Amino acid sequence: MTTKGKIKVIKKNEIKENAAASVAVIKKSKQETAREMVSTVTNWVSDFQTRKREETKMAIEKFFTPTQPVGEI
């Protein structure tokens, strides 16, 4: 058995051709990028606030629920 892995030889011309073909990045304007970031952060903040409100509401309801005295059934 061989313990060495296979080695693939890549020529310089192949690297240039592959790099040119694989770079199909869509560039966004700065304004679009900023808009997207603001939207993302806004969603995070609203999710955080919603979760905190729900947790607070549950805690208050649990705290103020009427409990039966220990001696009564």
C-alpha positions as CSV (number, residue, x, y, z in Angstrom):
1,M,0.0,0.0,0.0
2,T,1.1,3.5,-0.7
3,T,0.9,6.1,2.0
4,K,1.4,9.1,-0.3
5,G,-1.5,11.0,-1.7
6,K,-1.9,11.9,-5.3
7,I,-0.4,15.1,-6.6
8,K,-2.0,17.1,-9.3
9,V,0.1,19.4,-11.4
10,I,-1.5,22.7,-12.3
11,K,0.1,24.8,-14.9
12,K,0.1,28.6,-14.7
13,N,-2.2,29.0,-17.8
14,E,-4.8,26.8,-16.1
15,I,-4.8,28.9,-13.0
16,K,-5.4,32.1,-14.9
17,E,-8.2,30.6,-16.9
18,N,-9.9,29.1,-13.8
19,A,-9.6,32.3,-11.8
20,A,-11.1,34.4,-14.6
21,A,-14.0,32.0,-15.0
22,S,-14.8,31.6,-11.3
23,V,-14.9,35.3,-10.5
24,A,-18.5,36.2,-11.2
25,V,-19.1,38.3,-8.2
26,I,-22.0,40.7,-8.3
27,K,-20.8,44.1,-6.9
28,K,-23.3,46.1,-4.9
29,S,-23.2,49.8,-4.5
30,K,-22.3,51.2,-1.1
31,Q,-25.8,52.4,-0.6
32,E,-27.3,49.0,-1.2
33,T,-24.8,47.3,1.2
34,A,-25.5,49.9,3.9
35,R,-29.2,49.4,3.4
36,E,-28.8,45.7,3.8
37,M,-26.7,46.0,7.0
38,V,-29.2,48.4,8.5
39,S,-32.1,46.1,7.8
40,T,-30.2,43.2,9.3
41,V,-29.4,45.0,12.5
42,T,-32.9,46.4,12.7
43,N,-34.3,42.8,12.5
44,W,-31.9,41.7,15.3
45,V,-32.9,44.5,17.6
46,S,-36.6,43.9,17.0
47,D,-36.2,40.2,17.7
48,F,-34.3,40.9,20.8
49,Q,-36.9,43.4,22.1
50,T,-39.7,40.9,21.3
51,R,-38.0,38.1,23.2
52,K,-37.3,40.4,26.2
53,R,-40.9,41.6,26.3
54,E,-42.2,38.1,26.2
55,E,-39.9,37.0,29.0
56,T,-40.8,40.0,31.1
57,K,-44.5,39.4,30.6
58,M,-44.2,35.8,31.6
59,A,-42.2,36.7,34.7
60,I,-44.7,39.3,35.8
61,E,-47.6,36.9,35.3
62,K,-45.9,34.3,37.3
63,F,-45.0,36.7,40.0
64,F,-48.5,38.1,40.4
65,T,-50.6,34.9,40.0
66,P,-52.7,34.3,43.0
67,T,-51.5,31.4,45.1
68,Q,-53.5,29.3,47.5
69,P,-52.5,29.5,51.1
70,V,-50.6,26.5,52.4
71,G,-53.3,25.4,54.9
72,E,-56.3,25.6,52.5
73,I,-57.3,23.1,49.8
